[in-house]
């Protein structure tokens, strides 16, 4: 679908769907641009930039894109409805309105039978009106989203039409007036905060700031207050060659001040003059009044130091309500199995696009080092430790919420050195953040229950989509929320929130989770700390288990330290030692003198190494009809005879383990078999004899 150019660079665009209404025009119902579900057009969580809205429109089944008019922006729209005449010309009424706004932007309305005129106002008009007396005329500056049309004719959407707007209103709707916004010197009744300016500024500057700033793409209130040119130049880019767009920065700071002062324009002015943004223009030609009144008019909530009372329920974590026409059972349509899309595995069978995966491990087992190696394998499209990478080199974002950036740099550098990876191999596909510098919390536990922080989730999805991240690794999961781990309902909500991130961003999400105290038992999926909802929601679960001292003896190692195995935890059955995927922590010396552990593949010793078919025939001849016992505790255990043939000392534990594996395999494939034979006392005993006929 073709749409007119956007009337503004502001991220106030929304997707809408057309809902039929019997006997009337279809309704334009706003929907969330990520989920496609009904939403409020006036909730900024549902807004996005024009390019994203246009892209998501078809993705969520939308019919069009609209721009939301608010008191905080300068945009106004005149909507002329049904003014296209049967002969293809515009009505005299429409021509008169157009003539009243020379140079304004003009577009065809979505219906194809009307016009939109776009412009800007220097003062907040705070206006939305339609009239029965003039049914074809609607004039809006707030409280409305305007569906963008399919064709743009001419004009400048940035043209100042304040005076023309007022004159047209007076001519066609004389009962209406333009509200230019009121200058206030008292706080909003809902405001509750310190009266001392210094104390209020301290609270404001210590606040977390905007979501854009959390992800490194915007300016915090501190950046604005201190006139941080390095940040502001990126957040408010100038088209005139200056350091940054000062007017946009002024409005941003004024909006913060409106919230913190309770929309008290007098105090907003007093505080603004203390900021680094203060300049001569502030007192010129009503600029101060227009900026502060517009910011106050656009402020929908104010600061209050008073906590919510128990009577105020927390925000629901459920998805928005479905539209009535969406609640329908969908008949199944048979598909040729060959045409069904394959699962989008990215890394072995443990990381899959569109789903969350889980890694469960005790502390100090090597899970963080393993995940860094996984990230490098994915970004370089190389099989580094035995796990296949499918397709192409991918973009990976590692967000370690525990370790400082210096430690992450050490681990990545050591892994790159050990596996022969250079900066050219990464090619800007690896993204790394530390929780020490940049925390992440997508859900919190309040006095009234758990709450998924939708703005954080939406911002995270937006960043993943913007960067085209293929895999997000969050280590550890417990630091990405503050809900009770033992609350199954709360954990289910958090797990589903992460699932929506993976789905909406079309990426794989890997969550790293700790186990409870094991008391010496083998780790499994059931060992995950807290409620079971997290494991249930994960598409795949990898369990990391350190090698036990007994396993080290069986493998013929001097120590179990530095070795660990990884297995699929979804089946809740740990594989035999020789069947698991094993890893070793190699020590790598960095040029700075540090020694860092790096994960490398390690294979359990192969019992059949150097054993030939001729050896098997020799074993058969050695045991045939001899009555060697099946039990390894017996003095005439068959394993001793096998060891003698192969030159293996079956009295030593590692070799005894190897011989046992050989016997197990040969019995399984029929080369040998268990039989009942009488011992020297005539008692039947389980013994081993030749299975398949001797050659």
C-alpha positions as CSV (number, residue, x, y, z in Angstrom):
1,X,0.0,0.0,0.0
2,X,1.3,3.5,-0.9
3,X,1.1,6.2,1.8
4,X,1.8,9.9,1.8
5,X,5.2,11.0,3.2
6,X,5.1,11.3,7.0
7,X,4.0,14.7,8.3
8,X,6.5,14.5,11.2
9,X,9.7,12.9,12.3
10,X,8.2,12.3,15.8
11,X,7.7,8.7,16.8
12,X,3.9,9.1,17.2
13,X,2.7,6.7,14.5
14,X,0.1,4.0,15.0
15,X,-1.2,1.1,13.0
16,X,-5.0,0.7,12.6
17,X,-7.4,-2.0,11.3
18,X,-10.6,-1.6,9.5
19,X,-13.6,-3.2,11.4
20,X,-16.9,-3.5,9.5
21,X,-20.0,-1.9,11.1
22,X,-23.4,-2.9,9.7
23,X,-25.1,0.0,8.0
24,X,-22.3,2.4,8.7
25,X,-18.7,3.2,7.6
26,X,-16.0,0.8,8.9
27,X,-14.3,1.8,12.1
28,X,-10.6,2.6,12.1
29,X,-9.5,0.7,15.2
30,X,-6.0,1.4,16.5
31,X,-3.9,-1.8,17.2
32,X,-0.5,-2.3,18.8
33,X,2.1,-2.3,16.1
34,X,3.8,-5.4,17.5
35,X,0.9,-7.6,18.5
36,X,-1.9,-6.5,16.2
37,X,-4.3,-6.3,19.1
38,X,-6.7,-3.5,19.9
39,X,-5.1,-0.7,21.9
40,X,-5.5,2.9,22.9
41,X,-4.2,5.4,20.3
42,X,-3.3,7.8,23.1
43,X,-1.0,5.4,25.0
44,X,2.5,6.2,23.9
45,X,3.5,2.5,24.4
46,X,1.6,1.8,21.2
47,X,3.4,4.5,19.1
48,X,6.5,4.0,17.0
49,X,8.3,5.7,14.2
50,X,6.9,6.0,10.7
51,X,9.2,3.3,9.1
52,X,8.5,0.7,11.8
53,X,4.7,1.4,11.6
54,X,4.7,1.0,7.8
55,X,6.7,-2.2,8.1
56,X,4.6,-3.7,10.8
57,X,1.3,-2.7,9.2
58,X,1.3,-5.7,6.9
59,X,2.9,-7.9,9.5
60,X,0.0,-7.5,12.0
61,X,-2.7,-7.3,9.3
62,X,-3.3,-3.6,9.6
63,X,-5.1,-1.5,7.0
64,X,-3.1,1.7,7.4
65,X,-0.9,4.0,9.5
66,X,-2.0,7.0,11.4
67,X,-0.3,10.0,13.2
68,X,-1.4,10.8,16.8
69,X,-1.9,14.5,17.5
70,X,-0.9,15.4,21.1
71,X,-0.7,18.7,23.1
72,X,3.1,18.2,23.2
73,X,3.7,18.4,19.5
74,X,3.0,21.4,17.1
75,X,1.2,19.5,14.4
76,X,-2.4,20.3,13.3
77,X,-4.7,18.8,10.7
78,X,-7.8,20.0,8.9
79,X,-9.8,17.1,7.6
80,X,-12.1,17.8,4.7
81,X,-14.5,14.9,4.2
82,X,-16.5,13.9,1.0
83,X,-15.4,17.0,-0.9
84,X,-14.6,15.2,-4.2
85,X,-17.4,15.9,-6.7
86,X,-18.8,13.5,-9.3
87,X,-17.0,15.4,-12.1
88,X,-13.6,14.8,-10.4
89,X,-13.2,18.3,-9.1
90,X,-13.0,19.6,-5.5
91,X,-16.1,21.3,-4.1
92,X,-16.1,25.1,-3.7
93,X,-16.1,24.6,0.1
94,X,-12.9,22.6,-0.1
95,X,-11.3,25.2,-2.5
96,X,-12.1,27.9,0.1
97,X,-10.5,26.0,2.9
98,X,-7.4,25.2,0.8
99,X,-7.1,28.9,-0.1
100,X,-7.1,29.8,3.6
101,X,-3.9,27.7,4.1
102,X,-1.5,28.7,1.3
103,X,1.6,26.5,1.4
104,X,0.2,23.9,3.8
105,X,0.8,20.2,3.0
106,X,-2.2,18.6,1.3
107,X,-2.8,14.9,0.9
108,X,-5.7,12.7,-0.3
109,X,-7.6,11.1,2.6
110,X,-7.7,7.3,3.0
111,X,-11.2,7.2,1.5
112,X,-10.0,8.8,-1.7
113,X,-12.9,11.3,-1.5
114,X,-11.5,13.9,1.0
115,X,-8.4,15.9,1.8
116,X,-6.1,16.5,4.8
117,X,-4.3,19.8,5.3
118,X,-1.2,19.6,7.5
119,X,0.7,22.3,9.3
120,X,2.1,23.5,12.6
121,X,1.2,25.9,15.3
122,X,3.6,28.0,17.5
123,X,1.3,27.9,20.4
124,X,-0.6,24.8,21.7
125,X,-4.0,25.0,20.1
126,X,-5.4,22.1,22.2
127,X,-8.2,21.8,19.8
128,X,-10.4,19.1,18.4
129,X,-13.8,19.8,16.8
130,X,-16.4,18.8,14.3
131,X,-19.8,20.4,13.7
132,X,-23.2,19.3,12.5
133,X,-23.5,22.7,10.7
134,X,-20.4,22.0,8.7
135,X,-20.3,18.2,8.4
136,X,-17.4,18.1,6.0
137,X,-15.0,20.1,8.2
138,X,-13.0,18.7,11.1
139,X,-10.1,20.6,12.7
140,X,-7.7,18.8,15.1
141,X,-4.6,19.6,17.0
142,X,-5.0,17.1,19.9
143,X,-6.8,13.9,21.0
144,X,-7.0,12.3,17.6
145,X,-5.1,10.0,15.2
146,X,-5.2,10.9,11.6
147,X,-5.1,8.0,9.1
148,X,-2.5,8.9,6.4
149,X,-3.8,8.9,2.9
150,X,-2.5,7.2,-0.3
151,X,-1.4,10.3,-2.2
152,X,0.5,13.5,-1.4
153,X,-0.1,16.6,-3.5
154,X,2.0,19.5,-2.3
155,X,3.0,21.8,0.5
156,X,5.0,21.9,3.7
157,X,3.7,20.0,6.8
158,X,6.1,22.3,8.9
159,X,4.4,25.5,7.8
160,X,3.1,27.7,10.7
161,X,-0.7,27.9,10.2
162,X,-1.6,29.1,13.7
163,X,-3.3,32.3,12.5
164,X,-5.0,30.7,9.5
165,X,-6.3,27.9,11.9
166,X,-7.9,30.6,14.2
167,X,-9.4,32.6,11.3
168,X,-10.9,29.5,9.7
169,X,-12.3,28.3,13.0
170,X,-13.9,31.8,13.5
171,X,-15.4,31.8,10.0
172,X,-16.9,28.3,9.9
173,X,-17.4,27.5,13.5
174,X,-17.9,30.8,15.3
175,X,-18.9,29.2,18.5
176,X,-15.4,27.6,18.8
177,X,-12.3,29.3,20.1
178,X,-8.6,28.4,20.1
179,X,-7.3,27.5,23.5
180,X,-3.6,28.6,23.5
181,X,-2.9,27.0,26.8
182,X,-2.7,28.5,30.3
183,X,0.4,29.7,32.1
184,X,0.2,28.3,35.6
185,X,2.0,29.2,38.8
186,X,0.7,26.4,41.0
187,X,1.3,22.7,40.8
188,X,-1.3,20.2,39.7
189,X,-3.4,18.9,42.6
190,X,-2.1,15.4,42.0
191,X,1.5,16.5,42.4
192,X,3.4,15.7,45.6
193,X,7.0,16.5,45.9
194,X,9.7,18.7,47.6
195,X,9.2,22.5,47.5
196,X,12.9,23.1,47.6
197,X,14.2,23.5,44.1
198,X,17.6,21.9,44.8
199,X,16.0,18.9,46.3
200,X,13.6,18.4,43.4
201,X,16.4,18.8,40.9
202,X,18.5,16.1,42.7
203,X,15.6,13.7,42.6
204,X,15.0,14.5,38.9
205,X,18.7,14.0,37.9
206,X,18.9,10.7,39.9
207,X,15.9,9.3,38.1
208,X,16.4,6.5,35.6
209,X,15.6,8.7,32.6
210,X,14.1,7.8,29.3
211,X,13.9,4.3,27.9
212,X,15.8,5.4,24.8
213,X,18.7,6.3,27.1
214,X,18.6,2.9,28.7
215,X,19.5,1.3,25.4
216,X,22.0,4.0,24.4
217,X,19.9,5.8,21.7
218,X,18.5,8.8,23.5
219,X,19.2,11.5,26.1
220,X,18.5,11.3,29.8
221,X,17.2,14.2,31.8
222,X,20.8,14.6,33.1
223,X,22.1,14.9,29.6
224,X,19.6,17.6,28.9
225,X,20.2,19.5,32.2
226,X,23.9,19.4,31.7
227,X,23.8,20.2,28.0
228,X,25.7,17.0,27.1
229,X,26.5,17.9,23.5
230,X,28.0,14.5,22.7
231,X,24.7,12.8,23.5
232,X,22.3,15.6,22.4
233,X,23.9,15.7,19.0
234,X,22.8,12.1,18.4
235,X,19.4,12.4,20.0
236,X,18.3,15.7,18.5
237,X,20.1,16.0,15.2
238,X,20.4,19.4,13.6
239,X,19.5,20.1,10.0
240,X,21.1,23.5,10.0
241,X,24.6,22.5,10.8
242,X,24.5,23.2,14.6
243,X,25.6,20.9,17.4
244,X,22.0,19.7,17.8
245,X,18.4,20.8,17.4
246,X,18.1,23.1,20.4
247,X,14.4,23.6,20.1
248,X,13.8,19.9,20.4
249,X,16.1,19.6,23.3
250,X,14.3,22.6,25.0
251,X,11.0,20.9,24.6
252,X,12.3,17.6,25.9
253,X,13.7,19.2,29.1
254,X,10.5,21.2,29.5
255,X,8.5,18.0,29.3
256,X,10.6,16.5,32.1
257,X,10.2,19.7,34.2
258,X,6.4,19.6,33.6
259,X,6.3,16.1,35.2
260,X,8.6,17.0,38.1
261,X,7.0,20.3,39.0
262,X,3.4,19.3,38.5
263,X,3.0,21.5,35.4
264,X,3.8,24.6,37.3
265,X,5.0,26.9,34.5
266,X,6.5,29.5,36.9
267,X,8.7,26.9,38.5
268,X,9.5,25.2,35.2
269,X,10.9,28.5,33.9
270,X,12.9,29.1,37.1
271,X,14.5,25.6,36.9
272,X,15.1,25.8,33.1
273,X,17.2,28.9,33.7
274,X,19.5,26.9,35.9
275,X,20.1,24.3,33.2
276,X,22.9,24.1,30.6
277,X,20.3,24.6,27.8
278,X,19.5,28.2,28.9
279,X,20.2,30.6,26.0
280,X,19.2,34.1,24.8
281,X,16.3,32.8,22.6
282,X,14.5,31.6,25.8
283,X,13.1,35.1,26.4
284,X,12.5,36.1,22.8
285,X,9.1,36.4,21.0
286,X,7.1,34.3,23.4
287,X,9.4,31.2,22.9
288,X,9.5,30.5,26.6
289,X,5.7,30.7,27.0
290,X,5.0,28.5,24.0
291,X,7.5,25.9,25.0
292,X,6.4,25.6,28.6
293,X,2.7,25.8,28.0
294,X,2.9,23.1,25.3
295,X,5.0,20.9,27.6
296,X,2.5,21.4,30.5
297,X,-0.5,20.7,28.2
298,X,1.1,17.5,26.9
299,X,2.0,16.2,30.4
300,X,-0.4,13.4,31.3
301,X,1.0,12.5,34.7
302,X,2.9,14.3,37.4
303,X,5.5,13.3,40.1
304,X,4.1,12.1,43.4
305,X,6.3,10.9,46.3
306,X,3.2,9.0,47.6
307,X,3.2,5.3,46.9
308,X,0.1,3.6,45.4
309,X,-2.4,2.4,48.0
310,X,-3.5,-1.2,48.1
311,X,-6.8,-0.3,46.5
312,X,-5.0,0.6,43.3
313,X,-4.4,-2.7,41.3
314,X,-1.2,-3.3,39.4
315,X,-1.2,-3.1,35.6
316,X,-2.3,-6.3,34.0
317,X,0.3,-8.4,32.4
318,X,-2.1,-10.0,30.0
319,X,-2.2,-9.2,26.3
320,X,-4.6,-6.5,25.2
321,X,-8.2,-7.6,24.6
322,X,-9.0,-9.1,21.3
323,X,-11.3,-7.3,18.9
324,X,-14.8,-8.9,18.8
325,X,-14.3,-10.1,15.2
326,X,-11.0,-11.9,16.2
327,X,-12.7,-14.4,18.6
328,X,-13.4,-17.1,16.1
329,X,-12.3,-20.7,15.8
330,X,-10.1,-21.2,12.8
331,X,-10.8,-24.3,10.6
332,X,-7.7,-26.4,10.0
333,X,-6.5,-26.5,6.4
334,X,-4.6,-29.5,5.3
335,X,-1.0,-28.7,4.3
336,X,1.4,-30.8,2.3
337,X,3.9,-31.9,4.9
338,X,6.7,-31.0,2.5
339,X,5.6,-27.3,2.4
340,X,5.5,-26.8,6.2
341,X,8.3,-24.5,7.2
342,X,11.1,-26.2,9.1
343,X,12.1,-25.3,12.6
344,X,14.6,-22.5,12.5
345,X,17.4,-24.0,14.5
346,X,20.4,-21.7,14.6
347,X,22.9,-23.6,16.8
348,X,22.7,-27.4,17.1
349,X,19.3,-28.3,18.6
350,X,19.6,-25.9,21.5
351,X,19.1,-22.4,20.1
352,X,16.0,-21.8,17.8
353,X,14.7,-18.5,16.3
354,X,11.4,-17.3,17.7
355,X,11.7,-19.2,21.0
356,X,13.4,-19.0,24.3
357,X,16.1,-21.5,25.3
358,X,17.4,-22.2,28.8
359,X,20.8,-23.0,30.1
360,X,20.8,-24.4,33.7
361,X,24.0,-24.7,35.7
362,X,25.4,-24.5,39.2
363,X,27.8,-21.7,40.0
364,X,31.3,-22.0,38.7
365,X,30.5,-24.7,36.3
366,X,31.6,-22.8,33.2
367,X,28.3,-21.7,31.8
368,X,29.2,-18.0,31.2
369,X,32.4,-19.1,29.4
370,X,30.4,-21.6,27.4
371,X,27.9,-19.0,26.3
372,X,30.7,-16.6,25.2
373,X,32.1,-19.5,23.0
374,X,28.6,-20.1,21.7
375,X,28.3,-16.4,20.8
376,X,31.6,-16.4,19.0
377,X,30.7,-19.6,17.1
378,X,27.4,-17.9,15.9
379,X,29.0,-14.6,14.9
380,X,31.8,-16.3,13.0
381,X,29.7,-19.2,11.6
382,X,32.3,-21.7,12.8
383,X,31.9,-24.9,14.7
384,X,34.2,-24.2,17.6
385,X,33.3,-26.8,20.2
386,X,31.4,-29.5,18.3
387,X,28.0,-27.8,18.0
388,X,27.0,-27.1,14.3
389,X,26.0,-23.5,13.2
390,X,23.4,-23.4,10.5
391,X,23.3,-21.0,7.6
392,X,25.3,-17.8,7.9
393,X,27.2,-15.7,10.4
394,X,24.7,-14.2,12.9
395,X,24.4,-11.1,15.0
396,X,24.5,-11.9,18.7
397,X,23.9,-9.7,21.7
398,X,25.4,-10.9,25.0
399,X,24.0,-9.1,28.0
400,X,25.8,-10.3,31.1
401,X,24.0,-8.8,34.1
402,X,26.6,-9.9,36.7
403,X,30.2,-9.4,35.5
404,X,31.9,-6.0,34.8
405,X,32.9,-5.1,31.3
406,X,36.6,-5.6,32.0
407,X,36.0,-9.3,32.9
408,X,33.8,-9.8,29.8
409,X,36.6,-8.3,27.6
410,X,39.1,-10.7,29.2
411,X,36.9,-13.7,28.5
412,X,36.1,-12.7,24.9
413,X,39.8,-11.9,24.1
414,X,41.0,-15.2,25.6
415,X,38.4,-17.2,23.6
416,X,39.3,-15.4,20.4
417,X,43.0,-16.1,21.0
418,X,42.4,-19.8,21.7
419,X,40.1,-20.4,18.8
420,X,42.0,-18.2,16.3
421,X,39.4,-15.5,15.9
422,X,40.3,-11.9,14.8
423,X,38.3,-8.7,14.8
424,X,37.8,-9.1,11.1
425,X,36.0,-12.4,11.8
426,X,33.5,-10.7,14.1
427,X,32.7,-7.9,11.5
428,X,30.5,-5.8,14.0
429,X,28.2,-8.8,14.6
430,X,28.9,-9.1,18.3
431,X,27.2,-6.8,20.8
432,X,28.1,-7.0,24.5
433,X,26.8,-5.2,27.6
434,X,27.4,-5.5,31.3
435,X,24.8,-5.2,34.0
436,X,27.3,-3.2,36.0
437,X,26.9,-0.4,33.4
438,X,23.4,-1.1,32.0
439,X,20.9,-3.1,34.0
440,X,17.8,-4.8,32.7
441,X,14.5,-5.6,34.5
442,X,11.5,-6.6,32.5
443,X,9.2,-7.4,35.5
444,X,8.9,-6.4,39.1
445,X,7.2,-7.5,42.2
446,X,5.0,-4.8,43.8
447,X,2.8,-4.6,46.8
448,X,-0.1,-5.8,44.8
449,X,1.6,-8.6,42.8
450,X,3.9,-8.9,39.8
451,X,4.0,-6.6,36.9
452,X,5.6,-7.0,33.5
453,X,7.2,-3.7,32.5
454,X,5.7,-3.3,29.0
455,X,7.7,-0.2,28.1
456,X,11.0,-2.0,28.8
457,X,9.9,-5.1,26.8
458,X,8.7,-2.9,23.9
459,X,12.0,-0.9,23.9
460,X,14.0,-4.2,24.0
461,X,12.1,-5.6,21.0
462,X,12.6,-2.4,19.1
463,X,16.3,-2.4,19.7
464,X,16.6,-6.1,18.7
465,X,14.7,-5.4,15.5
466,X,16.6,-2.2,14.7
467,X,20.0,-4.0,15.1
468,X,18.6,-7.1,13.4
469,X,19.9,-9.2,16.3
470,X,19.6,-13.0,15.7
471,X,20.4,-14.2,19.2
472,X,20.1,-12.5,22.6
473,X,21.9,-14.1,25.6
474,X,20.8,-12.9,29.0
475,X,23.1,-14.1,31.8
476,X,21.8,-14.7,34.4
477,X,18.0,-14.8,34.1
478,X,17.4,-13.9,37.7
479,X,18.9,-10.4,37.2
480,X,16.4,-9.6,34.4
481,X,13.5,-9.4,36.8
482,X,12.6,-8.8,40.4
483,X,9.6,-11.1,40.9
484,X,9.5,-13.9,43.4
485,X,11.2,-17.0,41.8
486,X,9.0,-19.3,43.8
487,X,5.7,-17.7,42.5
488,X,4.7,-19.9,39.6
489,X,2.2,-17.4,38.2
490,X,4.8,-14.6,38.3
491,X,7.5,-16.7,36.7
492,X,5.0,-17.8,34.0
493,X,4.4,-14.2,33.2
494,X,8.1,-13.4,33.0
495,X,8.8,-16.5,30.9
496,X,6.0,-15.6,28.5
497,X,7.2,-12.0,28.3
498,X,10.6,-13.3,27.1
499,X,8.8,-15.6,24.7
500,X,7.0,-12.6,23.2
501,X,10.4,-10.8,22.9
502,X,11.8,-13.8,20.9
503,X,8.6,-14.0,18.7
504,X,8.2,-10.2,18.0
505,X,11.9,-9.6,17.4
506,X,12.2,-12.8,15.3
507,X,15.3,-13.8,17.3
508,X,16.4,-16.5,19.7
509,X,16.5,-15.7,23.4
510,X,18.9,-17.7,25.6
511,X,18.3,-17.4,29.3
512,X,21.0,-18.6,31.8
513,X,19.6,-19.8,35.1
514,X,21.0,-21.2,38.3
515,X,20.2,-24.5,40.0
516,X,19.1,-25.0,43.6
517,X,21.4,-26.6,46.1
518,X,21.9,-30.1,44.8
519,X,23.4,-31.8,47.8
520,X,25.6,-34.0,45.6
521,X,22.9,-35.1,43.2
522,X,23.1,-34.9,39.4
523,X,21.8,-31.6,38.0
524,X,18.8,-31.8,35.7
525,X,16.0,-29.6,34.4
526,X,14.2,-30.3,37.6
527,X,17.1,-28.8,39.5
528,X,16.3,-25.2,38.2
529,X,16.0,-22.8,41.0
530,X,12.4,-21.5,41.7
531,X,9.1,-22.3,40.1
532,X,8.8,-24.8,37.3
533,X,7.1,-22.4,34.8
534,X,10.3,-21.2,33.4
535,X,11.5,-24.7,32.3
536,X,8.0,-25.5,31.0
537,X,8.1,-22.4,28.8
538,X,11.5,-23.0,27.3
539,X,11.8,-24.6,23.8
540,X,15.0,-26.3,24.8
541,X,16.9,-26.7,28.0
542,X,20.6,-27.4,28.3
543,X,21.9,-28.7,31.6
544,X,25.5,-28.0,32.6
545,X,27.0,-30.4,35.1
546,X,30.6,-30.4,36.5
547,X,32.5,-33.6,36.2
548,X,32.5,-35.7,39.4
549,X,35.6,-37.2,40.9
550,X,34.3,-40.7,40.2
551,X,33.8,-39.8,36.5
552,X,37.3,-38.4,36.4
553,X,38.6,-41.8,37.6
554,X,36.5,-43.6,35.0
555,X,37.9,-41.4,32.3
556,X,41.5,-41.9,33.5
557,X,42.0,-38.3,34.5
558,X,44.0,-37.0,37.4
559,X,41.4,-34.4,38.4
560,X,37.8,-33.7,37.7
561,X,38.3,-29.9,38.0
562,X,37.9,-27.9,34.8
563,X,35.7,-30.6,33.0
564,X,31.9,-30.4,32.6
565,X,29.2,-32.0,30.5
566,X,26.1,-30.6,28.8
567,X,23.0,-32.5,27.9
568,X,19.4,-32.0,26.9
569,X,17.4,-31.4,30.0
570,X,13.9,-31.6,28.5
571,X,13.9,-35.4,28.7
572,X,15.0,-35.1,32.3
573,X,17.4,-38.1,31.8
574,X,21.1,-37.5,32.1
575,X,23.0,-39.6,29.5
576,X,25.8,-41.9,30.3
577,X,29.1,-40.2,30.8
578,X,30.5,-41.4,27.5
579,X,27.4,-40.2,25.6
580,X,27.2,-36.7,27.0
581,X,28.8,-33.7,25.3
582,X,31.9,-32.9,27.3
583,X,34.0,-29.7,27.6
584,X,37.2,-28.7,29.2
585,X,38.3,-25.3,30.5
586,X,41.7,-24.5,29.0
587,X,43.8,-21.8,30.6
588,X,44.8,-19.0,28.1
589,X,47.4,-16.4,28.9
590,X,46.6,-12.9,27.8
591,X,49.3,-10.4,26.8
592,X,48.4,-8.4,29.9
593,X,49.5,-11.2,32.2
594,X,46.1,-12.5,33.1
595,X,45.2,-16.2,32.7
596,X,41.6,-16.8,31.6
597,X,39.6,-20.0,31.3
598,X,38.3,-20.8,27.8
599,X,35.9,-23.6,26.8
600,X,37.1,-26.2,24.4
601,X,35.6,-29.5,23.2
602,X,36.7,-32.7,25.1
603,X,35.8,-36.2,24.3
604,X,35.3,-39.0,26.7
605,X,38.0,-41.7,26.0
606,X,36.8,-44.0,23.3
607,X,36.7,-47.6,24.6
608,X,37.1,-49.0,21.1
609,X,40.2,-47.0,20.2
610,X,42.8,-49.4,18.6
611,X,40.4,-52.3,19.0
612,X,40.0,-54.2,15.7
613,X,37.7,-56.9,14.4
614,X,40.6,-59.3,14.7
615,X,40.7,-58.5,18.4
616,X,37.1,-59.3,18.7
617,X,37.7,-62.7,17.1
618,X,40.5,-63.3,19.5
619,X,38.1,-62.4,22.4
620,X,35.5,-64.9,21.1
621,X,38.0,-67.7,20.9
622,X,39.2,-66.8,24.5
623,X,35.7,-66.9,26.1
624,X,34.0,-69.6,24.0
625,X,32.5,-72.3,26.3
626,X,34.9,-71.3,29.2
627,X,32.1,-70.3,31.6
628,X,33.5,-66.8,32.4
629,X,31.2,-65.0,34.8
630,X,29.1,-61.9,33.7
631,X,29.5,-60.2,37.1
632,X,32.5,-57.9,37.4
633,X,32.7,-58.9,41.1
634,X,33.4,-62.5,40.3
635,X,37.0,-63.8,40.5
636,X,36.6,-65.3,37.0
637,X,34.9,-62.3,35.5
638,X,35.0,-62.4,31.7
639,X,36.5,-58.9,31.7
640,X,39.8,-60.3,32.9
641,X,40.0,-62.7,29.9
642,X,39.1,-59.8,27.6
643,X,41.8,-57.6,29.1
644,X,44.4,-60.3,28.7
645,X,43.6,-60.6,25.0
646,X,43.7,-56.8,24.5
647,X,46.6,-56.0,26.7
648,X,44.5,-54.1,29.2
649,X,44.9,-54.3,32.9
650,X,41.2,-54.9,33.9
651,X,42.1,-54.7,37.6
652,X,42.7,-50.9,37.3
653,X,39.5,-48.8,37.5
654,X,39.8,-46.8,34.2
655,X,40.7,-50.0,32.2
656,X,38.0,-52.0,34.0
657,X,35.5,-49.3,33.0
658,X,36.7,-49.6,29.4
659,X,36.5,-53.3,29.3
660,X,32.9,-53.1,30.7
661,X,31.9,-50.8,27.9
662,X,33.4,-53.1,25.3
663,X,31.5,-56.0,26.8
664,X,28.3,-54.0,26.9
665,X,28.6,-53.1,23.2
666,X,29.4,-56.6,22.1
667,X,26.5,-58.1,24.0
668,X,24.2,-55.5,22.6
669,X,25.2,-56.2,19.0
670,X,25.2,-60.0,19.5
671,X,28.9,-60.7,19.2
672,X,28.7,-62.0,22.8
673,X,25.7,-63.2,24.8
674,X,24.6,-63.8,28.3
675,X,23.9,-67.5,29.1
676,X,23.3,-69.6,32.2
677,X,26.1,-72.1,32.8
678,X,26.9,-74.3,35.8
679,X,29.9,-73.5,38.0
680,X,32.2,-76.1,39.7
681,X,29.5,-76.8,42.3
682,X,26.9,-77.4,39.6
683,X,25.0,-74.1,40.3
684,X,23.7,-72.1,37.4
685,X,25.4,-68.7,37.1
686,X,25.1,-65.8,34.6
687,X,28.0,-66.2,32.2
688,X,29.2,-64.8,28.9
689,X,29.6,-66.9,25.8
690,X,30.0,-66.4,22.1
691,X,27.0,-65.0,20.4
692,X,27.3,-65.0,16.6
693,X,29.1,-68.0,15.1
694,X,32.8,-67.9,15.2
695,X,34.5,-67.3,11.9
